[in-house]
Amino acid sequence: MRRATLALVLPILAMSACRTAHDGESDLPYYRSAAMTPEWLSAAEADAPDTHRVAAFHMSDQNGRAVTEGAFAGRVTVVHFFFTTCGDVCPSTTRNIAKLLRELRGNERVQVLSYSVAPERDSVGALREFAAMHHITDPRWRLLTGPRSDVERLARESYFVRLGDGSSYGVATIAHTESLLLVDGRGRLRGVYAGTLMLEVDRLKEDVQRLAAPEGGVQLATGEVSR
């Protein structure tokens, strides 16, 4: 397990090192392919229609509310893949996300979308029970469930996360569930972090604050299609 963790962490730390010469929100990198190579783009390149963005989706959260890709508009989003019965990396990542939101209390431009990779088990009711068990009461944190094929498609094609074959629900087959991804208000990938490491979560917090700065000037949108 330690070797697997190091294999994940070392590339992430290398990405961080590549970024140290840049300051400010506009200098956060973009990730446009499954290679997850950080790229610093000009404004024109970043705004181009063919720049990679998260594709359309339709999920339900722990309160039964529908959530779509519209949730990204004007918000800074931390994306997380998990499942409610995970006993390995998920609990520590969940605690770190909760800490992150506490430290960003009052910033309504920040949200977390946690997709269940075991939607057959994680119904809306199961997500609601998980939220109650882990004291997830912050409305900015949405636990999502939906068709497995849609979750797999989003993970593979939009977030560049490999979920494994789904034959069982251990970390050996659902890979990289400790990864946290940062998505900007236009649905573009801006960072990847090891959610089990506080050093990485602290870096994520700094990047979230860069993207969520008021000078970004993007209006909020709910991303909900029903209540």
C-alpha positions as a Markdown table, in Angstrom:
| # | Residue | x | y | z |
|---|---|---|---|---|
| 1 | Met | 0.0 | 0.0 | 0.0 |
| 2 | Arg | 2.9 | 2.4 | 0.9 |
| 3 | Arg | 4.4 | 1.8 | -2.6 |
| 4 | Ala | 1.1 | 2.5 | -4.3 |
| 5 | Thr | 0.7 | 5.7 | -2.2 |
| 6 | Leu | 4.2 | 6.9 | -3.1 |
| 7 | Ala | 3.5 | 6.2 | -6.8 |
| 8 | Leu | 0.6 | 8.6 | -6.6 |
| 9 | Val | 2.2 | 11.2 | -4.4 |
| 10 | Leu | 5.5 | 11.7 | -6.3 |
| 11 | Pro | 3.9 | 12.8 | -9.6 |
| 12 | Ile | 1.6 | 15.2 | -7.7 |
| 13 | Leu | 4.5 | 16.7 | -5.8 |
| 14 | Ala | 6.3 | 17.1 | -9.1 |
| 15 | Met | 3.3 | 19.0 | -10.5 |
| 16 | Ser | 3.5 | 21.2 | -7.4 |
| 17 | Ala | 7.2 | 21.9 | -8.1 |
| 18 | Cys | 6.5 | 22.8 | -11.7 |
| 19 | Arg | 4.1 | 25.5 | -10.4 |
| 20 | Thr | 6.3 | 27.2 | -7.9 |
| 21 | Ala | 7.5 | 29.9 | -10.2 |
| 22 | His | 3.9 | 31.1 | -10.8 |
| 23 | Asp | 1.8 | 33.3 | -8.5 |
| 24 | Gly | -1.9 | 34.3 | -8.6 |
| 25 | Glu | -5.1 | 32.7 | -9.8 |
| 26 | Ser | -4.4 | 33.2 | -13.5 |
| 27 | Asp | -1.2 | 31.2 | -13.2 |
| 28 | Leu | -2.8 | 28.0 | -11.9 |
| 29 | Pro | -2.2 | 25.2 | -14.5 |
| 30 | Tyr | -4.8 | 23.5 | -16.6 |
| 31 | Tyr | -5.1 | 19.8 | -17.2 |
| 32 | Arg | -6.4 | 18.8 | -20.6 |
| 33 | Ser | -5.6 | 15.1 | -21.0 |
| 34 | Ala | -5.4 | 11.9 | -19.2 |
| 35 | Ala | -1.7 | 12.4 | -18.9 |
| 36 | Met | -2.5 | 15.0 | -16.3 |
| 37 | Thr | 0.4 | 17.2 | -17.5 |
| 38 | Pro | 0.1 | 20.7 | -16.0 |
| 39 | Glu | -0.1 | 23.4 | -18.7 |
| 40 | Trp | -0.1 | 27.2 | -18.3 |
| 41 | Leu | -2.3 | 28.6 | -21.0 |
| 42 | Ser | -2.9 | 32.1 | -22.3 |
| 43 | Ala | -6.4 | 33.6 | -21.7 |
| 44 | Ala | -7.3 | 32.9 | -25.3 |
| 45 | Glu | -6.2 | 29.2 | -25.1 |
| 46 | Ala | -8.0 | 28.7 | -21.8 |
| 47 | Asp | -11.2 | 30.2 | -23.2 |
| 48 | Ala | -11.1 | 28.3 | -26.5 |
| 49 | Pro | -14.2 | 26.1 | -27.1 |
| 50 | Asp | -12.1 | 23.0 | -27.4 |
| 51 | Thr | -10.3 | 23.4 | -24.1 |
| 52 | His | -11.1 | 20.4 | -21.9 |
| 53 | Arg | -14.1 | 20.9 | -19.6 |
| 54 | Val | -16.2 | 18.5 | -17.5 |
| 55 | Ala | -19.0 | 17.0 | -19.6 |
| 56 | Ala | -22.7 | 17.2 | -19.0 |
| 57 | Phe | -24.0 | 15.0 | -16.1 |
| 58 | His | -27.2 | 14.6 | -14.1 |
| 59 | Met | -26.8 | 13.2 | -10.5 |
| 60 | Ser | -28.8 | 13.3 | -7.3 |
| 61 | Asp | -27.3 | 14.5 | -3.9 |
| 62 | Gln | -27.9 | 13.2 | -0.4 |
| 63 | Asn | -31.1 | 15.3 | -0.2 |
| 64 | Gly | -32.5 | 14.0 | -3.4 |
| 65 | Arg | -31.8 | 17.2 | -5.3 |
| 66 | Ala | -30.6 | 17.0 | -8.9 |
| 67 | Val | -27.2 | 18.3 | -9.6 |
| 68 | Thr | -25.8 | 19.0 | -13.1 |
| 69 | Glu | -22.7 | 20.5 | -14.7 |
| 70 | Gly | -24.3 | 23.9 | -14.1 |
| 71 | Ala | -23.2 | 23.5 | -10.5 |
| 72 | Phe | -19.7 | 24.6 | -11.6 |
| 73 | Ala | -20.7 | 28.0 | -12.9 |
| 74 | Gly | -19.2 | 30.7 | -10.8 |
| 75 | Arg | -18.0 | 28.3 | -8.2 |
| 76 | Val | -14.7 | 26.7 | -7.2 |
| 77 | Thr | -15.3 | 23.0 | -6.9 |
| 78 | Val | -13.3 | 20.2 | -5.2 |
| 79 | Val | -14.2 | 16.9 | -6.8 |
| 80 | His | -13.9 | 13.7 | -4.8 |
| 81 | Phe | -14.6 | 10.0 | -5.7 |
| 82 | Phe | -15.6 | 7.7 | -2.7 |
| 83 | Phe | -18.0 | 5.1 | -1.5 |
| 84 | Thr | -19.8 | 5.0 | 1.8 |
| 85 | Thr | -18.4 | 1.6 | 3.0 |
| 86 | Cys | -14.8 | 2.4 | 2.2 |
| 87 | Gly | -12.6 | 1.8 | 5.2 |
| 88 | Asp | -9.2 | 2.6 | 3.8 |
| 89 | Val | -8.4 | 6.0 | 2.2 |
| 90 | Cys | -11.9 | 7.4 | 2.2 |
| 91 | Pro | -12.2 | 8.2 | 6.0 |
| 92 | Ser | -9.0 | 10.2 | 6.2 |
| 93 | Thr | -9.9 | 12.0 | 2.9 |
| 94 | Thr | -13.4 | 12.8 | 4.3 |
| 95 | Arg | -11.9 | 14.2 | 7.5 |
| 96 | Asn | -9.6 | 16.4 | 5.5 |
| 97 | Ile | -12.4 | 17.7 | 3.2 |
| 98 | Ala | -14.4 | 18.6 | 6.3 |
| 99 | Lys | -11.4 | 20.5 | 7.7 |
| 100 | Leu | -10.9 | 22.3 | 4.4 |
| 101 | Leu | -14.5 | 23.5 | 4.4 |
| 102 | Arg | -14.3 | 24.6 | 8.0 |
| 103 | Glu | -11.3 | 26.7 | 7.2 |
| 104 | Leu | -13.1 | 28.2 | 4.2 |
| 105 | Arg | -16.3 | 28.8 | 6.2 |
| 106 | Gly | -18.4 | 31.6 | 4.8 |
| 107 | Asn | -17.0 | 31.4 | 1.3 |
| 108 | Glu | -20.1 | 30.5 | -0.7 |
| 109 | Arg | -18.1 | 30.3 | -3.9 |
| 110 | Val | -16.5 | 27.0 | -2.7 |
| 111 | Gln | -18.2 | 23.6 | -2.9 |
| 112 | Val | -17.4 | 19.9 | -2.8 |
| 113 | Leu | -18.9 | 17.3 | -5.2 |
| 114 | Ser | -18.3 | 13.8 | -4.0 |
| 115 | Tyr | -19.3 | 11.1 | -6.5 |
| 116 | Ser | -20.0 | 7.6 | -5.3 |
| 117 | Val | -18.2 | 5.0 | -7.3 |
| 118 | Ala | -20.6 | 2.3 | -5.9 |
| 119 | Pro | -24.0 | 3.8 | -6.9 |
| 120 | Glu | -25.6 | 0.4 | -6.7 |
| 121 | Arg | -25.1 | 0.5 | -3.0 |
| 122 | Asp | -25.1 | 4.2 | -2.4 |
| 123 | Ser | -28.6 | 5.3 | -2.9 |
| 124 | Val | -29.8 | 8.8 | -1.9 |
| 125 | Gly | -30.9 | 7.3 | 1.4 |
| 126 | Ala | -27.4 | 5.7 | 1.9 |
| 127 | Leu | -25.7 | 9.0 | 1.2 |
| 128 | Arg | -28.0 | 10.7 | 3.6 |
| 129 | Glu | -27.1 | 8.2 | 6.3 |
| 130 | Phe | -23.4 | 8.6 | 5.5 |
| 131 | Ala | -23.8 | 12.4 | 5.8 |
| 132 | Ala | -25.5 | 12.1 | 9.2 |
| 133 | Met | -22.9 | 9.6 | 10.5 |
| 134 | His | -20.0 | 11.9 | 9.5 |
| 135 | His | -21.7 | 15.1 | 10.5 |
| 136 | Ile | -21.7 | 16.5 | 6.9 |
| 137 | Thr | -24.1 | 19.4 | 7.3 |
| 138 | Asp | -22.4 | 22.0 | 5.3 |
| 139 | Pro | -24.7 | 22.7 | 2.3 |
| 140 | Arg | -21.6 | 23.3 | 0.1 |
| 141 | Trp | -20.8 | 19.6 | 0.3 |
| 142 | Arg | -22.9 | 17.5 | -2.1 |
| 143 | Leu | -22.7 | 13.6 | -2.1 |
| 144 | Leu | -23.7 | 12.4 | -5.5 |
| 145 | Thr | -25.1 | 9.2 | -6.9 |
| 146 | Gly | -26.2 | 8.3 | -10.4 |
| 147 | Pro | -26.0 | 5.6 | -13.0 |
| 148 | Arg | -22.7 | 3.7 | -12.8 |
| 149 | Ser | -22.0 | 4.1 | -16.5 |
| 150 | Asp | -22.3 | 7.9 | -16.1 |
| 151 | Val | -20.0 | 7.9 | -13.1 |
| 152 | Glu | -17.4 | 5.8 | -14.9 |
| 153 | Arg | -17.7 | 8.0 | -18.0 |
| 154 | Leu | -17.2 | 11.2 | -16.0 |
| 155 | Ala | -14.3 | 9.7 | -14.1 |
| 156 | Arg | -12.5 | 8.5 | -17.2 |
| 157 | Glu | -13.3 | 11.2 | -19.7 |
| 158 | Ser | -13.9 | 14.4 | -17.7 |
| 159 | Tyr | -11.8 | 14.0 | -14.5 |
| 160 | Phe | -9.2 | 11.5 | -15.9 |
| 161 | Val | -9.6 | 9.3 | -12.8 |
| 162 | Arg | -9.2 | 5.5 | -13.2 |
| 163 | Leu | -11.8 | 3.6 | -11.2 |
| 164 | Gly | -10.8 | 0.0 | -11.9 |
| 165 | Asp | -13.0 | -2.8 | -13.0 |
| 166 | Gly | -15.6 | -2.5 | -10.3 |
| 167 | Ser | -15.5 | -6.3 | -9.4 |
| 168 | Ser | -15.0 | -5.4 | -5.8 |
| 169 | Tyr | -14.9 | -2.3 | -3.7 |
| 170 | Gly | -11.4 | -2.2 | -2.3 |
| 171 | Val | -8.6 | 0.3 | -3.0 |
| 172 | Ala | -7.0 | -2.3 | -5.2 |
| 173 | Thr | -9.7 | -2.1 | -7.8 |
| 174 | Ile | -11.0 | 1.4 | -7.3 |
| 175 | Ala | -7.8 | 3.3 | -7.8 |
| 176 | His | -6.9 | 6.8 | -6.8 |
| 177 | Thr | -10.0 | 7.4 | -4.7 |
| 178 | Glu | -7.8 | 9.6 | -2.5 |
| 179 | Ser | -7.3 | 12.1 | -5.3 |
| 180 | Leu | -9.0 | 15.4 | -5.1 |
| 181 | Leu | -9.5 | 17.5 | -8.2 |
| 182 | Leu | -9.9 | 21.3 | -8.5 |
| 183 | Val | -12.4 | 22.6 | -11.0 |
| 184 | Asp | -12.9 | 26.3 | -11.8 |
| 185 | Gly | -16.1 | 28.2 | -12.5 |
| 186 | Arg | -16.0 | 27.2 | -16.2 |
| 187 | Gly | -15.6 | 23.5 | -15.6 |
| 188 | Arg | -11.9 | 23.3 | -16.3 |
| 189 | Leu | -9.5 | 21.1 | -14.4 |
| 190 | Arg | -7.0 | 23.2 | -12.4 |
| 191 | Gly | -5.3 | 20.9 | -9.9 |
| 192 | Val | -5.0 | 17.4 | -8.5 |
| 193 | Tyr | -4.0 | 16.6 | -4.9 |
| 194 | Ala | -3.6 | 13.6 | -2.6 |
| 195 | Gly | -6.5 | 13.9 | -0.2 |
| 196 | Thr | -5.0 | 11.8 | 2.5 |
| 197 | Leu | -2.0 | 14.2 | 2.9 |
| 198 | Met | -2.5 | 17.4 | 4.9 |
| 199 | Leu | 0.4 | 19.0 | 3.0 |
| 200 | Glu | -1.5 | 18.5 | -0.2 |
| 201 | Val | -4.8 | 19.6 | 1.3 |
| 202 | Asp | -3.1 | 22.8 | 2.5 |
| 203 | Arg | -1.9 | 23.4 | -1.1 |
| 204 | Leu | -5.4 | 22.7 | -2.3 |
| 205 | Lys | -6.7 | 25.3 | 0.1 |
| 206 | Glu | -4.3 | 27.9 | -1.2 |
| 207 | Asp | -5.4 | 27.2 | -4.8 |
| 208 | Val | -9.0 | 27.3 | -3.9 |
| 209 | Gln | -8.5 | 30.7 | -2.4 |
| 210 | Arg | -6.8 | 31.9 | -5.6 |
| 211 | Leu | -9.7 | 30.8 | -7.8 |
| 212 | Ala | -12.3 | 32.0 | -5.3 |
| 213 | Ala | -10.9 | 35.5 | -5.0 |
| 214 | Pro | -13.6 | 38.2 | -5.5 |
| 215 | Glu | -11.7 | 39.7 | -8.5 |
| 216 | Gly | -12.7 | 36.6 | -10.4 |
| 217 | Gly | -16.0 | 38.4 | -11.0 |
| 218 | Val | -18.0 | 35.3 | -12.0 |
| 219 | Gln | -21.6 | 35.2 | -10.8 |
| 220 | Leu | -22.9 | 32.4 | -8.8 |
| 221 | Ala | -25.2 | 29.7 | -10.1 |
| 222 | Thr | -26.9 | 26.9 | -8.2 |
| 223 | Gly | -26.5 | 24.0 | -10.6 |
| 224 | Glu | -29.7 | 22.5 | -9.2 |
| 225 | Val | -32.5 | 21.6 | -11.6 |
| 226 | Ser | -35.0 | 20.7 | -9.0 |
| 227 | Arg | -35.7 | 21.1 | -5.3 |
